[in-house]
């Protein structure tokens, strides 16, 4: 199983869990397993069945957008990180 790290802003949807162990050979499969365990996350992480533009996904600190996207392979020692984009700046 891989591990998904849940950021503080999404932990209310996982009962406060910081991490969730998931099954799957790709990021897409791992996220499907995550959403099966915590259905409320699906609406927070996806839009119309696609990964939200406001969620960045990393596998072992490498952005999946620069790898194989949601088809990026994951293994038992891998950590998937969901990182919501932050808006705002200095004034």
Order of alpha helices (4+ residues) and beta strands (2+ residues): beta-beta-alpha-alpha-beta-beta-beta-beta-beta
